[in-house]
């Protein structure tokens, strides 16, 4: 027996077309809907056909799969009863009808091929987050680049209940299942952790997320196109999602991403079979080096590597650009527009600066007056206020970070910022950033572990409509006193 439910909603508006352009009934009811399902000759495979004149169809096949079109194919791997919902769209609105399809036998063939064979191997396979490889976890705005905004350093989430969780995919009498085995705790996003229970006493020590008690469990899964859905389980980091985009699935690699509906971006995770996990690297003591290590004349002789962050068309660092005042010299040129956190940096990798014996960075800076500081309206979040004047946007900030903290490095960074460049457009100016007072006053436990040097121009948290540019030359880490620096250099501006 058919069971009907229906809802008449406001009519869809089809641009500027008139009703005469469409042969659609205006007062469609459930009794007007005509559809059928026909077995294709394959066990548990049916063609679903909408025969309602002048309508288009949206299907929910009752197995987690949805499709659009007046004729679609539905496949069911297991015996059972499935409620098929057909929503027909007409000029007068929509009507939804449902009908149960009851199946007496299984068809395991629908749980074979890609991605099932890769997920389960010979019948079951156990995966884990590959935390000791590079960029195993991160976030970004699109599936095309889910690590655009951040990709973890090796081991960045150690001790947070993420790397020791295990995820076993298997074929059982219930179909594709996911067994989630935890160490008693999981890593949970600050905005979603309360879904797992009380967050009291579970906040991570070096960030805003939570390490939450959670026992794991077994859930059933459905793969529809490129989406893996579970009925409650989650893969690694918890941020409310149970639907995962399968970015890449091979025998030895499972890359997934899910949409954070509160943050409005994708979280990315890389998993591998447990026997393919990268080993935790042997801990080595940081090598303490002079601040003079951070020296680059941009003439090709420096050993420093500068990288833009995020990597994208509107964020670039060119270390062999032409001097805007003289084509004879090569300098560094930084460009940004659409990236709200745009900066460039160099990482000393295994080294940290000895600020106790030297804490000054001198550099030459040139800002062209041709920059257009009009903002695009895009911000990092509702908490960001865009400055009202160009002068307020012309800020230059230097940051020292402990890159071992990964995505939380900013929370204990040491920074200095200046807005003096608004008075020095179209000319080279020499700036000295003196971190001595910042270092002496800092209570950060990792202030002697800072080996990443970040330069940011144009502020943080908003995007520009057009490219803005800034040039750098003769960056020098200096151990000398300010008096000595001024005696050797003319027109020096000191920032403390």
TORKOL-4160 file (C-alpha; in steps of 0.2 Angstrom, whole numbers, padded with zeros to 4 digits, m for minus):
496
<pt num="1" X="0000" Y="0000" Z="0000"/>
<pt num="2" X="0006" Y="0017" Z="m0004"/>
<pt num="3" X="0008" Y="0030" Z="0010"/>
<pt num="4" X="0007" Y="0048" Z="0004"/>
<pt num="5" X="0013" Y="0064" Z="0013"/>
<pt num="6" X="0013" Y="0080" Z="0004"/>
<pt num="7" X="0016" Y="0099" Z="0007"/>
<pt num="8" X="0011" Y="0113" Z="m0005"/>
<pt num="9" X="0023" Y="0127" Z="m0003"/>
<pt num="10" X="0025" Y="0144" Z="m0012"/>
<pt num="11" X="0027" Y="0143" Z="m0030"/>
<pt num="12" X="0045" Y="0144" Z="m0037"/>
<pt num="13" X="0049" Y="0159" Z="m0047"/>
<pt num="14" X="0057" Y="0155" Z="m0064"/>
<pt num="15" X="0066" Y="0171" Z="m0069"/>
<pt num="16" X="0056" Y="0182" Z="m0081"/>
<pt num="17" X="0047" Y="0168" Z="m0089"/>
<pt num="18" X="0028" Y="0168" Z="m0090"/>
<pt num="19" X="0017" Y="0153" Z="m0085"/>
<pt num="20" X="0014" Y="0150" Z="m0103"/>
<pt num="21" X="0032" Y="0145" Z="m0105"/>
<pt num="22" X="0029" Y="0130" Z="m0094"/>
<pt num="23" X="0017" Y="0115" Z="m0095"/>
<pt num="24" X="0015" Y="0112" Z="m0077"/>
<pt num="25" X="m0001" Y="0109" Z="m0067"/>
<pt num="26" X="m0004" Y="0124" Z="m0055"/>
<pt num="27" X="m0014" Y="0115" Z="m0041"/>
<pt num="28" X="m0004" Y="0098" Z="m0040"/>
<pt num="29" X="m0009" Y="0086" Z="m0026"/>
<pt num="30" X="m0002" Y="0069" Z="m0020"/>
<pt num="31" X="m0016" Y="0061" Z="m0030"/>
<pt num="32" X="m0010" Y="0068" Z="m0046"/>
<pt num="33" X="0008" Y="0061" Z="m0044"/>
<pt num="34" X="0012" Y="0046" Z="m0055"/>
<pt num="35" X="0028" Y="0036" Z="m0053"/>
<pt num="36" X="0034" Y="0019" Z="m0054"/>
<pt num="37" X="0049" Y="0008" Z="m0050"/>
<pt num="38" X="0055" Y="m0006" Z="m0062"/>
<pt num="39" X="0068" Y="m0019" Z="m0058"/>
<pt num="40" X="0082" Y="m0018" Z="m0070"/>
<pt num="41" X="0085" Y="m0037" Z="m0070"/>
<pt num="42" X="0099" Y="m0035" Z="m0057"/>
<pt num="43" X="0095" Y="m0040" Z="m0039"/>
<pt num="44" X="0090" Y="m0025" Z="m0029"/>
<pt num="45" X="0092" Y="m0012" Z="m0043"/>
<pt num="46" X="0078" Y="m0002" Z="m0049"/>
<pt num="47" X="0074" Y="0012" Z="m0061"/>
<pt num="48" X="0063" Y="0025" Z="m0053"/>
<pt num="49" X="0053" Y="0034" Z="m0065"/>
<pt num="50" X="0042" Y="0050" Z="m0063"/>
<pt num="51" X="0027" Y="0050" Z="m0074"/>
<pt num="52" X="0019" Y="0066" Z="m0068"/>
<pt num="53" X="0017" Y="0077" Z="m0083"/>
<pt num="54" X="0025" Y="0094" Z="m0082"/>
<pt num="55" X="0035" Y="0091" Z="m0067"/>
<pt num="56" X="0053" Y="0088" Z="m0062"/>
<pt num="57" X="0058" Y="0076" Z="m0049"/>
<pt num="58" X="0069" Y="0075" Z="m0033"/>
<pt num="59" X="0072" Y="0058" Z="m0026"/>
<pt num="60" X="0077" Y="0051" Z="m0008"/>
<pt num="61" X="0080" Y="0033" Z="m0011"/>
<pt num="62" X="0079" Y="0028" Z="0007"/>
<pt num="63" X="0097" Y="0022" Z="0008"/>
<pt num="64" X="0105" Y="0039" Z="0011"/>
<pt num="65" X="0106" Y="0042" Z="m0008"/>
<pt num="66" X="0098" Y="0057" Z="m0016"/>
<pt num="67" X="0096" Y="0061" Z="m0034"/>
<pt num="68" X="0088" Y="0073" Z="m0046"/>
<pt num="69" X="0079" Y="0068" Z="m0063"/>
<pt num="70" X="0064" Y="0061" Z="m0069"/>
<pt num="71" X="0072" Y="0044" Z="m0072"/>
<pt num="72" X="0086" Y="0038" Z="m0060"/>
<pt num="73" X="0093" Y="0021" Z="m0054"/>
<pt num="74" X="0092" Y="0015" Z="m0036"/>
<pt num="75" X="0103" Y="0001" Z="m0029"/>
<pt num="76" X="0101" Y="m0008" Z="m0012"/>
<pt num="77" X="0115" Y="m0019" Z="m0005"/>
<pt num="78" X="0105" Y="m0027" Z="0009"/>
<pt num="79" X="0088" Y="m0034" Z="0012"/>
<pt num="80" X="0075" Y="m0024" Z="0021"/>
<pt num="81" X="0062" Y="m0010" Z="0019"/>
<pt num="82" X="0067" Y="0006" Z="0011"/>
<pt num="83" X="0055" Y="0022" Z="0010"/>
<pt num="84" X="0057" Y="0030" Z="m0006"/>
<pt num="85" X="0052" Y="0049" Z="m0006"/>
<pt num="86" X="0048" Y="0057" Z="m0023"/>
<pt num="87" X="0046" Y="0076" Z="m0023"/>
<pt num="88" X="0039" Y="0083" Z="m0039"/>
<pt num="89" X="0041" Y="0101" Z="m0043"/>
<pt num="90" X="0028" Y="0111" Z="m0053"/>
<pt num="91" X="0023" Y="0129" Z="m0056"/>
<pt num="92" X="0011" Y="0128" Z="m0041"/>
<pt num="93" X="0024" Y="0122" Z="m0028"/>
<pt num="94" X="0030" Y="0105" Z="m0023"/>
<pt num="95" X="0022" Y="0088" Z="m0018"/>
<pt num="96" X="0031" Y="0074" Z="m0009"/>
<pt num="97" X="0025" Y="0056" Z="m0009"/>
<pt num="98" X="0033" Y="0041" Z="m0001"/>
<pt num="99" X="0032" Y="0022" Z="m0004"/>
<pt num="100" X="0041" Y="0007" Z="0004"/>
<pt num="101" X="0051" Y="m0005" Z="m0006"/>
<pt num="102" X="0054" Y="m0021" Z="0003"/>
<pt num="103" X="0068" Y="m0032" Z="m0002"/>
<pt num="104" X="0070" Y="m0051" Z="0003"/>
<pt num="105" X="0089" Y="m0053" Z="m0001"/>
<pt num="106" X="0106" Y="m0045" Z="m0001"/>
<pt num="107" X="0116" Y="m0040" Z="m0015"/>
<pt num="108" X="0134" Y="m0038" Z="m0009"/>
<pt num="109" X="0140" Y="m0033" Z="m0026"/>
<pt num="110" X="0134" Y="m0015" Z="m0023"/>
<pt num="111" X="0147" Y="m0014" Z="m0009"/>
<pt num="112" X="0162" Y="m0018" Z="m0020"/>
<pt num="113" X="0173" Y="m0008" Z="m0032"/>
<pt num="114" X="0178" Y="0009" Z="m0028"/>
<pt num="115" X="0179" Y="0015" Z="m0014"/>
<pt num="116" X="0173" Y="0000" Z="m0004"/>
<pt num="117" X="0188" Y="m0011" Z="m0010"/>
<pt num="118" X="0200" Y="0002" Z="m0005"/>
<pt num="119" X="0192" Y="0005" Z="0012"/>
<pt num="120" X="0190" Y="m0013" Z="0018"/>
<pt num="121" X="0204" Y="m0022" Z="0009"/>
<pt num="122" X="0201" Y="m0041" Z="0011"/>
<pt num="123" X="0186" Y="m0038" Z="0022"/>
<pt num="124" X="0191" Y="m0025" Z="0035"/>
<pt num="125" X="0205" Y="m0013" Z="0036"/>
<pt num="126" X="0210" Y="m0001" Z="0051"/>
<pt num="127" X="0215" Y="0017" Z="0047"/>
<pt num="128" X="0222" Y="0031" Z="0058"/>
<pt num="129" X="0226" Y="0049" Z="0056"/>
<pt num="130" X="0244" Y="0050" Z="0049"/>
<pt num="131" X="0249" Y="0063" Z="0062"/>
<pt num="132" X="0268" Y="0061" Z="0060"/>
<pt num="133" X="0268" Y="0065" Z="0042"/>
<pt num="134" X="0266" Y="0083" Z="0035"/>
<pt num="135" X="0249" Y="0092" Z="0033"/>
<pt num="136" X="0239" Y="0077" Z="0040"/>
<pt num="137" X="0226" Y="0089" Z="0047"/>
<pt num="138" X="0221" Y="0107" Z="0042"/>
<pt num="139" X="0207" Y="0118" Z="0035"/>
<pt num="140" X="0203" Y="0128" Z="0020"/>
<pt num="141" X="0189" Y="0137" Z="0011"/>
<pt num="142" X="0186" Y="0124" Z="m0003"/>
<pt num="143" X="0187" Y="0106" Z="m0008"/>
<pt num="144" X="0199" Y="0111" Z="m0021"/>
<pt num="145" X="0211" Y="0117" Z="m0008"/>
<pt num="146" X="0206" Y="0111" Z="0009"/>
<pt num="147" X="0223" Y="0115" Z="0016"/>
<pt num="148" X="0224" Y="0133" Z="0009"/>
<pt num="149" X="0222" Y="0141" Z="0026"/>
<pt num="150" X="0232" Y="0129" Z="0037"/>
<pt num="151" X="0241" Y="0112" Z="0036"/>
<pt num="152" X="0248" Y="0105" Z="0052"/>
<pt num="153" X="0267" Y="0103" Z="0055"/>
<pt num="154" X="0273" Y="0085" Z="0059"/>
<pt num="155" X="0266" Y="0080" Z="0076"/>
<pt num="156" X="0257" Y="0096" Z="0079"/>
<pt num="157" X="0242" Y="0087" Z="0088"/>
<pt num="158" X="0252" Y="0075" Z="0098"/>
<pt num="159" X="0244" Y="0071" Z="0115"/>
<pt num="160" X="0227" Y="0078" Z="0110"/>
<pt num="161" X="0217" Y="0061" Z="0108"/>
<pt num="162" X="0218" Y="0062" Z="0089"/>
<pt num="163" X="0233" Y="0051" Z="0083"/>
<pt num="164" X="0229" Y="0036" Z="0093"/>
<pt num="165" X="0211" Y="0033" Z="0088"/>
<pt num="166" X="0208" Y="0019" Z="0076"/>
<pt num="167" X="0195" Y="0017" Z="0062"/>
<pt num="168" X="0190" Y="0000" Z="0055"/>
<pt num="169" X="0179" Y="m0001" Z="0040"/>
<pt num="170" X="0172" Y="m0018" Z="0037"/>
<pt num="171" X="0158" Y="m0027" Z="0027"/>
<pt num="172" X="0145" Y="m0035" Z="0039"/>
<pt num="173" X="0127" Y="m0041" Z="0039"/>
<pt num="174" X="0123" Y="m0023" Z="0042"/>
<pt num="175" X="0133" Y="m0017" Z="0026"/>
<pt num="176" X="0148" Y="m0006" Z="0027"/>
<pt num="177" X="0152" Y="m0002" Z="0045"/>
<pt num="178" X="0164" Y="0009" Z="0054"/>
<pt num="179" X="0171" Y="0004" Z="0071"/>
<pt num="180" X="0178" Y="0019" Z="0080"/>
<pt num="181" X="0191" Y="0014" Z="0094"/>
<pt num="182" X="0197" Y="0028" Z="0105"/>
<pt num="183" X="0210" Y="0029" Z="0119"/>
<pt num="184" X="0195" Y="0035" Z="0129"/>
<pt num="185" X="0197" Y="0053" Z="0123"/>
<pt num="186" X="0194" Y="0062" Z="0106"/>
<pt num="187" X="0199" Y="0079" Z="0100"/>
<pt num="188" X="0184" Y="0091" Z="0098"/>
<pt num="189" X="0182" Y="0108" Z="0091"/>
<pt num="190" X="0178" Y="0122" Z="0103"/>
<pt num="191" X="0161" Y="0126" Z="0095"/>
<pt num="192" X="0155" Y="0108" Z="0095"/>
<pt num="193" X="0163" Y="0099" Z="0110"/>
<pt num="194" X="0148" Y="0101" Z="0121"/>
<pt num="195" X="0139" Y="0089" Z="0109"/>
<pt num="196" X="0149" Y="0075" Z="0117"/>
<pt num="197" X="0146" Y="0080" Z="0135"/>
<pt num="198" X="0152" Y="0093" Z="0148"/>
<pt num="199" X="0167" Y="0102" Z="0143"/>
<pt num="200" X="0172" Y="0106" Z="0161"/>
<pt num="201" X="0190" Y="0102" Z="0164"/>
<pt num="202" X="0194" Y="0096" Z="0146"/>
<pt num="203" X="0200" Y="0111" Z="0137"/>
<pt num="204" X="0217" Y="0108" Z="0129"/>
<pt num="205" X="0232" Y="0117" Z="0138"/>
<pt num="206" X="0238" Y="0127" Z="0123"/>
<pt num="207" X="0222" Y="0131" Z="0113"/>
<pt num="208" X="0204" Y="0133" Z="0113"/>
<pt num="209" X="0199" Y="0116" Z="0108"/>
<pt num="210" X="0194" Y="0101" Z="0120"/>
<pt num="211" X="0201" Y="0084" Z="0123"/>
<pt num="212" X="0184" Y="0075" Z="0127"/>
<pt num="213" X="0180" Y="0058" Z="0135"/>
<pt num="214" X="0172" Y="0048" Z="0121"/>
<pt num="215" X="0171" Y="0028" Z="0121"/>
<pt num="216" X="0169" Y="0026" Z="0102"/>
<pt num="217" X="0157" Y="0013" Z="0094"/>
<pt num="218" X="0151" Y="0006" Z="0078"/>
<pt num="219" X="0141" Y="0014" Z="0065"/>
<pt num="220" X="0134" Y="0010" Z="0048"/>
<pt num="221" X="0140" Y="0019" Z="0033"/>
<pt num="222" X="0133" Y="0024" Z="0016"/>
<pt num="223" X="0143" Y="0030" Z="0001"/>
<pt num="224" X="0133" Y="0041" Z="m0011"/>
<pt num="225" X="0144" Y="0048" Z="m0025"/>
<pt num="226" X="0159" Y="0056" Z="m0017"/>
<pt num="227" X="0151" Y="0057" Z="0001"/>
<pt num="228" X="0153" Y="0044" Z="0015"/>
<pt num="229" X="0140" Y="0046" Z="0028"/>
<pt num="230" X="0139" Y="0038" Z="0045"/>
<pt num="231" X="0124" Y="0036" Z="0057"/>
<pt num="232" X="0134" Y="0044" Z="0071"/>
<pt num="233" X="0152" Y="0040" Z="0070"/>
<pt num="234" X="0166" Y="0052" Z="0065"/>
<pt num="235" X="0183" Y="0051" Z="0058"/>
<pt num="236" X="0196" Y="0060" Z="0070"/>
<pt num="237" X="0193" Y="0078" Z="0074"/>
<pt num="238" X="0175" Y="0081" Z="0080"/>
<pt num="239" X="0166" Y="0097" Z="0073"/>
<pt num="240" X="0148" Y="0091" Z="0072"/>
<pt num="241" X="0150" Y="0082" Z="0055"/>
<pt num="242" X="0145" Y="0064" Z="0050"/>
<pt num="243" X="0146" Y="0067" Z="0031"/>
<pt num="244" X="0164" Y="0066" Z="0023"/>
<pt num="245" X="0169" Y="0071" Z="0006"/>
<pt num="246" X="0181" Y="0057" Z="m0001"/>
<pt num="247" X="0194" Y="0068" Z="m0008"/>
<pt num="248" X="0206" Y="0053" Z="m0012"/>
<pt num="249" X="0204" Y="0035" Z="m0008"/>
<pt num="250" X="0218" Y="0022" Z="m0012"/>
<pt num="251" X="0224" Y="0006" Z="m0004"/>
<pt num="252" X="0236" Y="0016" Z="0006"/>
<pt num="253" X="0228" Y="0034" Z="0008"/>
<pt num="254" X="0211" Y="0041" Z="0014"/>
<pt num="255" X="0209" Y="0059" Z="0012"/>
<pt num="256" X="0193" Y="0067" Z="0018"/>
<pt num="257" X="0186" Y="0084" Z="0022"/>
<pt num="258" X="0170" Y="0090" Z="0030"/>
<pt num="259" X="0161" Y="0106" Z="0031"/>
<pt num="260" X="0160" Y="0115" Z="0047"/>
<pt num="261" X="0143" Y="0123" Z="0047"/>
<pt num="262" X="0148" Y="0135" Z="0061"/>
<pt num="263" X="0164" Y="0141" Z="0054"/>
<pt num="264" X="0159" Y="0140" Z="0035"/>
<pt num="265" X="0175" Y="0131" Z="0029"/>
<pt num="266" X="0182" Y="0113" Z="0027"/>
<pt num="267" X="0192" Y="0103" Z="0039"/>
<pt num="268" X="0204" Y="0091" Z="0031"/>
<pt num="269" X="0211" Y="0075" Z="0038"/>
<pt num="270" X="0223" Y="0062" Z="0030"/>
<pt num="271" X="0222" Y="0044" Z="0036"/>
<pt num="272" X="0232" Y="0029" Z="0031"/>
<pt num="273" X="0232" Y="0010" Z="0036"/>
<pt num="274" X="0239" Y="0007" Z="0053"/>
<pt num="275" X="0254" Y="m0002" Z="0046"/>
<pt num="276" X="0258" Y="0013" Z="0035"/>
<pt num="277" X="0258" Y="0026" Z="0049"/>
<pt num="278" X="0273" Y="0038" Z="0049"/>
<pt num="279" X="0284" Y="0035" Z="0064"/>
<pt num="280" X="0285" Y="0049" Z="0077"/>
<pt num="281" X="0302" Y="0057" Z="0074"/>
<pt num="282" X="0315" Y="0057" Z="0087"/>
<pt num="283" X="0315" Y="0072" Z="0098"/>
<pt num="284" X="0330" Y="0083" Z="0095"/>
<pt num="285" X="0335" Y="0098" Z="0106"/>
<pt num="286" X="0333" Y="0115" Z="0098"/>
<pt num="287" X="0349" Y="0123" Z="0092"/>
<pt num="288" X="0350" Y="0140" Z="0099"/>
<pt num="289" X="0356" Y="0153" Z="0086"/>
<pt num="290" X="0360" Y="0171" Z="0085"/>
<pt num="291" X="0346" Y="0183" Z="0078"/>
<pt num="292" X="0359" Y="0187" Z="0065"/>
<pt num="293" X="0354" Y="0171" Z="0057"/>
<pt num="294" X="0338" Y="0181" Z="0050"/>
<pt num="295" X="0348" Y="0190" Z="0038"/>
<pt num="296" X="0344" Y="0192" Z="0019"/>
<pt num="297" X="0350" Y="0205" Z="0006"/>
<pt num="298" X="0339" Y="0197" Z="m0007"/>
<pt num="299" X="0354" Y="0195" Z="m0018"/>
<pt num="300" X="0353" Y="0176" Z="m0019"/>
<pt num="301" X="0366" Y="0173" Z="m0006"/>
<pt num="302" X="0355" Y="0170" Z="0009"/>
<pt num="303" X="0351" Y="0153" Z="0015"/>
<pt num="304" X="0334" Y="0158" Z="0021"/>
<pt num="305" X="0318" Y="0151" Z="0012"/>
<pt num="306" X="0303" Y="0163" Z="0012"/>
<pt num="307" X="0285" Y="0156" Z="0009"/>
<pt num="308" X="0269" Y="0165" Z="0007"/>
<pt num="309" X="0254" Y="0160" Z="0018"/>
<pt num="310" X="0242" Y="0155" Z="0012"/>
<pt num="311" X="0248" Y="0149" Z="m0005"/>
<pt num="312" X="0237" Y="0157" Z="m0018"/>
<pt num="313" X="0235" Y="0168" Z="m0033"/>
<pt num="314" X="0233" Y="0184" Z="m0022"/>
<pt num="315" X="0247" Y="0180" Z="m0009"/>
<pt num="316" X="0264" Y="0180" Z="m0016"/>
<pt num="317" X="0282" Y="0183" Z="m0010"/>
<pt num="318" X="0295" Y="0186" Z="m0024"/>
<pt num="319" X="0313" Y="0187" Z="m0017"/>
<pt num="320" X="0321" Y="0193" Z="m0033"/>
<pt num="321" X="0310" Y="0207" Z="m0038"/>
<pt num="322" X="0317" Y="0223" Z="m0045"/>
<pt num="323" X="0319" Y="0238" Z="m0034"/>
<pt num="324" X="0305" Y="0251" Z="m0037"/>
<pt num="325" X="0317" Y="0265" Z="m0036"/>
<pt num="326" X="0332" Y="0257" Z="m0045"/>
<pt num="327" X="0331" Y="0242" Z="m0058"/>
<pt num="328" X="0349" Y="0238" Z="m0053"/>
<pt num="329" X="0345" Y="0230" Z="m0036"/>
<pt num="330" X="0335" Y="0215" Z="m0032"/>
<pt num="331" X="0323" Y="0216" Z="m0017"/>
<pt num="332" X="0308" Y="0206" Z="m0010"/>
<pt num="333" X="0291" Y="0210" Z="m0015"/>
<pt num="334" X="0275" Y="0204" Z="m0006"/>
<pt num="335" X="0258" Y="0205" Z="m0013"/>
<pt num="336" X="0241" Y="0201" Z="m0006"/>
<pt num="337" X="0222" Y="0205" Z="m0009"/>
<pt num="338" X="0209" Y="0191" Z="m0006"/>
<pt num="339" X="0217" Y="0181" Z="0009"/>
<pt num="340" X="0212" Y="0187" Z="0026"/>
<pt num="341" X="0227" Y="0180" Z="0035"/>
<pt num="342" X="0240" Y="0184" Z="0021"/>
<pt num="343" X="0259" Y="0185" Z="0027"/>
<pt num="344" X="0276" Y="0178" Z="0022"/>
<pt num="345" X="0288" Y="0169" Z="0033"/>
<pt num="346" X="0304" Y="0159" Z="0035"/>
<pt num="347" X="0306" Y="0144" Z="0047"/>
<pt num="348" X="0323" Y="0140" Z="0055"/>
<pt num="349" X="0317" Y="0122" Z="0057"/>
<pt num="350" X="0325" Y="0114" Z="0073"/>
<pt num="351" X="0332" Y="0131" Z="0078"/>
<pt num="352" X="0327" Y="0145" Z="0090"/>
<pt num="353" X="0332" Y="0163" Z="0092"/>
<pt num="354" X="0343" Y="0168" Z="0107"/>
<pt num="355" X="0334" Y="0184" Z="0111"/>
<pt num="356" X="0344" Y="0186" Z="0127"/>
<pt num="357" X="0359" Y="0190" Z="0117"/>
<pt num="358" X="0351" Y="0199" Z="0102"/>
<pt num="359" X="0333" Y="0205" Z="0099"/>
<pt num="360" X="0333" Y="0217" Z="0085"/>
<pt num="361" X="0327" Y="0216" Z="0067"/>
<pt num="362" X="0332" Y="0230" Z="0055"/>
<pt num="363" X="0325" Y="0231" Z="0037"/>
<pt num="364" X="0322" Y="0243" Z="0023"/>
<pt num="365" X="0304" Y="0245" Z="0018"/>
<pt num="366" X="0296" Y="0253" Z="0003"/>
<pt num="367" X="0277" Y="0256" Z="0001"/>
<pt num="368" X="0270" Y="0262" Z="m0016"/>
<pt num="369" X="0257" Y="0276" Z="m0016"/>
<pt num="370" X="0248" Y="0267" Z="m0030"/>
<pt num="371" X="0241" Y="0254" Z="m0017"/>
<pt num="372" X="0222" Y="0253" Z="m0017"/>
<pt num="373" X="0217" Y="0249" Z="0001"/>
<pt num="374" X="0198" Y="0246" Z="m0003"/>
<pt num="375" X="0192" Y="0231" Z="0006"/>
<pt num="376" X="0182" Y="0217" Z="m0002"/>
<pt num="377" X="0170" Y="0215" Z="0013"/>
<pt num="378" X="0177" Y="0197" Z="0016"/>
<pt num="379" X="0182" Y="0195" Z="0034"/>
<pt num="380" X="0189" Y="0181" Z="0045"/>
<pt num="381" X="0173" Y="0181" Z="0055"/>
<pt num="382" X="0160" Y="0193" Z="0063"/>
<pt num="383" X="0172" Y="0198" Z="0077"/>
<pt num="384" X="0183" Y="0207" Z="0064"/>
<pt num="385" X="0181" Y="0226" Z="0062"/>
<pt num="386" X="0188" Y="0233" Z="0046"/>
<pt num="387" X="0198" Y="0249" Z="0049"/>
<pt num="388" X="0190" Y="0264" Z="0041"/>
<pt num="389" X="0205" Y="0273" Z="0034"/>
<pt num="390" X="0219" Y="0268" Z="0022"/>
<pt num="391" X="0232" Y="0274" Z="0035"/>
<pt num="392" X="0225" Y="0262" Z="0048"/>
<pt num="393" X="0227" Y="0248" Z="0036"/>
<pt num="394" X="0245" Y="0252" Z="0032"/>
<pt num="395" X="0252" Y="0242" Z="0047"/>
<pt num="396" X="0267" Y="0231" Z="0046"/>
<pt num="397" X="0269" Y="0218" Z="0060"/>
<pt num="398" X="0283" Y="0206" Z="0064"/>
<pt num="399" X="0280" Y="0190" Z="0073"/>
<pt num="400" X="0290" Y="0176" Z="0081"/>
<pt num="401" X="0282" Y="0160" Z="0083"/>
<pt num="402" X="0285" Y="0142" Z="0090"/>
<pt num="403" X="0281" Y="0132" Z="0074"/>
<pt num="404" X="0280" Y="0116" Z="0084"/>
<pt num="405" X="0263" Y="0122" Z="0090"/>
<pt num="406" X="0256" Y="0120" Z="0073"/>
<pt num="407" X="0240" Y="0129" Z="0071"/>
<pt num="408" X="0241" Y="0136" Z="0089"/>
<pt num="409" X="0258" Y="0145" Z="0086"/>
<pt num="410" X="0249" Y="0162" Z="0085"/>
<pt num="411" X="0243" Y="0160" Z="0103"/>
<pt num="412" X="0261" Y="0162" Z="0111"/>
<pt num="413" X="0269" Y="0172" Z="0098"/>
<pt num="414" X="0279" Y="0188" Z="0101"/>
<pt num="415" X="0274" Y="0203" Z="0090"/>
<pt num="416" X="0278" Y="0221" Z="0086"/>
<pt num="417" X="0268" Y="0232" Z="0075"/>
<pt num="418" X="0269" Y="0249" Z="0067"/>
<pt num="419" X="0259" Y="0261" Z="0057"/>
<pt num="420" X="0273" Y="0273" Z="0053"/>
<pt num="421" X="0273" Y="0268" Z="0034"/>
<pt num="422" X="0258" Y="0279" Z="0031"/>
<pt num="423" X="0270" Y="0294" Z="0032"/>
<pt num="424" X="0283" Y="0286" Z="0020"/>
<pt num="425" X="0275" Y="0281" Z="0004"/>
<pt num="426" X="0286" Y="0280" Z="m0012"/>
<pt num="427" X="0302" Y="0280" Z="m0002"/>
<pt num="428" X="0314" Y="0268" Z="0006"/>
<pt num="429" X="0313" Y="0269" Z="0025"/>
<pt num="430" X="0324" Y="0260" Z="0038"/>
<pt num="431" X="0315" Y="0252" Z="0052"/>
<pt num="432" X="0322" Y="0243" Z="0068"/>
<pt num="433" X="0310" Y="0232" Z="0077"/>
<pt num="434" X="0317" Y="0230" Z="0095"/>
<pt num="435" X="0310" Y="0215" Z="0104"/>
<pt num="436" X="0320" Y="0216" Z="0119"/>
<pt num="437" X="0307" Y="0223" Z="0130"/>
<pt num="438" X="0294" Y="0211" Z="0124"/>
<pt num="439" X="0305" Y="0197" Z="0127"/>
<pt num="440" X="0310" Y="0203" Z="0145"/>
<pt num="441" X="0291" Y="0205" Z="0149"/>
<pt num="442" X="0285" Y="0189" Z="0141"/>
<pt num="443" X="0279" Y="0175" Z="0153"/>
<pt num="444" X="0277" Y="0163" Z="0138"/>
<pt num="445" X="0284" Y="0146" Z="0143"/>
<pt num="446" X="0290" Y="0144" Z="0125"/>
<pt num="447" X="0298" Y="0161" Z="0122"/>
<pt num="448" X="0315" Y="0153" Z="0120"/>
<pt num="449" X="0308" Y="0141" Z="0107"/>
<pt num="450" X="0304" Y="0154" Z="0093"/>
<pt num="451" X="0311" Y="0149" Z="0077"/>
<pt num="452" X="0298" Y="0155" Z="0064"/>
<pt num="453" X="0299" Y="0173" Z="0058"/>
<pt num="454" X="0283" Y="0180" Z="0051"/>
<pt num="455" X="0280" Y="0197" Z="0042"/>
<pt num="456" X="0262" Y="0203" Z="0038"/>
<pt num="457" X="0257" Y="0219" Z="0030"/>
<pt num="458" X="0240" Y="0226" Z="0028"/>
<pt num="459" X="0233" Y="0220" Z="0044"/>
<pt num="460" X="0224" Y="0203" Z="0048"/>
<pt num="461" X="0206" Y="0197" Z="0046"/>
<pt num="462" X="0200" Y="0206" Z="0031"/>
<pt num="463" X="0203" Y="0205" Z="0012"/>
<pt num="464" X="0207" Y="0218" Z="m0001"/>
<pt num="465" X="0198" Y="0221" Z="m0017"/>
<pt num="466" X="0214" Y="0224" Z="m0027"/>
<pt num="467" X="0232" Y="0219" Z="m0024"/>
<pt num="468" X="0242" Y="0229" Z="m0012"/>
<pt num="469" X="0261" Y="0228" Z="m0012"/>
<pt num="470" X="0276" Y="0231" Z="m0001"/>
<pt num="471" X="0295" Y="0229" Z="m0004"/>
<pt num="472" X="0308" Y="0224" Z="0008"/>
<pt num="473" X="0327" Y="0224" Z="0007"/>
<pt num="474" X="0342" Y="0221" Z="0018"/>
<pt num="475" X="0333" Y="0212" Z="0032"/>
<pt num="476" X="0346" Y="0210" Z="0046"/>
<pt num="477" X="0345" Y="0202" Z="0064"/>
<pt num="478" X="0356" Y="0213" Z="0075"/>
<pt num="479" X="0364" Y="0210" Z="0092"/>
<pt num="480" X="0370" Y="0228" Z="0094"/>
<pt num="481" X="0362" Y="0242" Z="0104"/>
<pt num="482" X="0350" Y="0255" Z="0097"/>
<pt num="483" X="0364" Y="0268" Z="0099"/>
<pt num="484" X="0376" Y="0258" Z="0089"/>
<pt num="485" X="0363" Y="0255" Z="0075"/>
<pt num="486" X="0359" Y="0273" Z="0074"/>
<pt num="487" X="0377" Y="0278" Z="0073"/>
<pt num="488" X="0380" Y="0267" Z="0058"/>
<pt num="489" X="0363" Y="0271" Z="0049"/>
<pt num="490" X="0354" Y="0287" Z="0045"/>
<pt num="491" X="0336" Y="0290" Z="0047"/>
<pt num="492" X="0332" Y="0275" Z="0057"/>
<pt num="493" X="0315" Y="0273" Z="0065"/>
<pt num="494" X="0314" Y="0262" Z="0080"/>
<pt num="495" X="0298" Y="0251" Z="0085"/>
<pt num="496" X="0297" Y="0244" Z="0102"/>
